[in-house]
Amino acid sequence: MIVPIVFNIFKDSDAFYLQIGDGTLCTIASLPSVDIPGFVEQLNKILGWSQQCIDEKINVTKDAGFIGTVRLEFISNNNAENIFVWLTAEGNIAEDRLIKKQTVKLNMLNICTLMSHMTKAKELYDHREEARHNADKLK
């Protein structure tokens, strides 16, 4: 079963969010903008672990920790022929979302894509904040 993952910024907010699933069967975890660099750093570590496991044919499970209410767990098995990450997100239940916590399996392409989106999002957010600051100076 394919479960969509959306990374975006809340409208009129300083927080990003990670959504797993869609419609009412989704989980939305908030990620404050200050947490995004830490998230990207963890994803970079995971890519490093992946390469090390491939080079040395290592089987390992590593907890990459929590960023906000999102947890990452790195898995390498079958002599590094099968490498993936469990991403678990927890959010509040609301009228438009009914699942408090969900876990999805990400491959390395998913990880690279998520890291790319998060890096670009943080840059765009920083530019938006700089523009707001400059606009306030003009008032």
LOGU-878014 format. One record per residue (C-alpha): residue number from 1; residue in one letter; x, y, z. Coordinates in nm, 3 decimals. Layout:
N
 num residuo      xx      yy      zz
 NUM       a       X       Y       Z
...
REM end
This chain:
139
 num residuo      xx      yy      zz
   1       m   0.000   0.000   0.000
   2       i   0.138   0.341  -0.097
   3       v   0.093   0.611   0.167
   4       p   0.153   0.971   0.059
   5       i   0.385   1.189   0.264
   6       v   0.355   1.567   0.241
   7       f   0.602   1.818   0.379
   8       n   0.483   2.179   0.373
   9       i   0.443   2.495   0.578
  10       f   0.125   2.588   0.762
  11       k  -0.050   2.889   0.613
  12       d   0.023   3.205   0.815
  13       s   0.252   3.019   1.054
  14       d   0.617   2.972   1.134
  15       a   0.582   2.594   1.154
  16       f   0.619   2.329   0.889
  17       y   0.431   2.001   0.898
  18       l   0.477   1.644   0.789
  19       q   0.158   1.469   0.684
  20       i   0.135   1.094   0.646
  21       g  -0.168   0.966   0.459
  22       d  -0.446   1.174   0.312
  23       g  -0.805   1.269   0.374
  24       t  -0.932   1.190   0.720
  25       l  -0.693   0.893   0.742
  26       c  -0.388   1.109   0.796
  27       t  -0.152   1.214   1.071
  28       i  -0.008   1.566   1.081
  29       a   0.304   1.632   1.288
  30       s   0.416   1.992   1.339
  31       l   0.780   2.075   1.278
  32       p   0.884   2.421   1.400
  33       s   1.120   2.593   1.158
  34       v   1.400   2.575   1.416
  35       d   1.377   2.191   1.401
  36       i   1.426   2.168   1.023
  37       p   1.810   2.196   1.025
  38       g   1.824   1.919   1.288
  39       f   1.596   1.703   1.075
  40       v   1.817   1.755   0.769
  41       e   2.123   1.671   0.982
  42       q   1.962   1.341   1.091
  43       l   1.875   1.256   0.731
  44       n   2.239   1.323   0.635
  45       k   2.353   1.087   0.913
  46       i   2.117   0.822   0.777
  47       l   2.268   0.856   0.430
  48       g   2.614   0.816   0.583
  49       w   2.504   0.508   0.776
  50       s   2.355   0.367   0.457
  51       q   2.681   0.405   0.268
  52       q   2.881   0.253   0.554
  53       c   2.645  -0.046   0.568
  54       i   2.673  -0.097   0.193
  55       d   3.053  -0.070   0.199
  56       e   3.093  -0.306   0.496
  57       k   2.782  -0.524   0.440
  58       i   2.658  -0.447   0.792
  59       n   2.324  -0.545   0.943
  60       v   2.218  -0.283   1.198
  61       t   1.924  -0.104   1.355
  62       k   1.991   0.254   1.469
  63       d   1.756   0.496   1.636
  64       a   1.807   0.831   1.464
  65       g   1.602   1.000   1.734
  66       f   1.310   1.237   1.752
  67       i   1.265   1.568   1.578
  68       g   0.954   1.717   1.733
  69       t   0.703   1.432   1.731
  70       v   0.867   1.257   1.435
  71       r   1.092   0.957   1.499
  72       l   1.339   0.803   1.255
  73       e   1.476   0.449   1.281
  74       f   1.740   0.324   1.037
  75       i   1.743  -0.045   0.937
  76       s   2.000  -0.239   0.735
  77       n   1.957  -0.612   0.695
  78       n   2.049  -0.900   0.466
  79       n   2.410  -0.772   0.448
  80       a   2.290  -0.422   0.351
  81       e   2.085  -0.546   0.056
  82       n   1.775  -0.413   0.227
  83       i   1.812  -0.062   0.375
  84       f   1.522   0.153   0.484
  85       v   1.399   0.395   0.750
  86       w   1.088   0.372   0.965
  87       l   0.941   0.720   0.998
  88       t   0.684   0.752   1.275
  89       a   0.484   1.072   1.310
  90       e   0.245   1.165   1.586
  91       g  -0.005   1.449   1.573
  92       n  -0.331   1.561   1.721
  93       i  -0.658   1.405   1.621
  94       a  -0.896   1.659   1.471
  95       e  -1.217   1.666   1.271
  96       d  -1.021   1.641   0.944
  97       r  -0.766   1.383   1.061
  98       l  -0.844   1.073   1.259
  99       i  -0.514   0.893   1.307
 100       k  -0.294   1.010   1.596
 101       k   0.020   0.812   1.503
 102       q   0.141   0.645   1.186
 103       t   0.458   0.471   1.071
 104       v   0.578   0.447   0.712
 105       k   0.873   0.274   0.552
 106       l   1.105   0.502   0.352
 107       n   1.373   0.390   0.108
 108       m   1.689   0.591   0.045
 109       l   1.533   0.772  -0.252
 110       n   1.249   0.886  -0.022
 111       i   1.506   1.006   0.232
 112       c   1.701   1.205  -0.030
 113       t   1.381   1.361  -0.162
 114       l   1.260   1.455   0.187
 115       m   1.600   1.605   0.268
 116       s   1.597   1.808  -0.054
 117       h   1.247   1.943   0.017
 118       m   1.335   2.031   0.376
 119       t   1.656   2.208   0.275
 120       k   1.474   2.412   0.009
 121       a   1.181   2.487   0.243
 122       k   1.411   2.623   0.511
 123       e   1.582   2.849   0.256
 124       l   1.245   2.980   0.132
 125       y   1.128   3.035   0.488
 126       d   1.443   3.229   0.572
 127       h   1.394   3.449   0.263
 128       r   1.032   3.512   0.361
 129       e   1.136   3.613   0.711
 130       e   1.405   3.844   0.577
 131       a   1.149   4.009   0.345
 132       r   0.909   4.055   0.639
 133       h   1.186   4.207   0.848
 134       n   1.283   4.447   0.567
 135       a   0.919   4.545   0.515
 136       d   0.886   4.624   0.885
 137       k   1.190   4.852   0.862
 138       l   1.019   5.051   0.586
 139       k   0.712   5.123   0.800
REM end
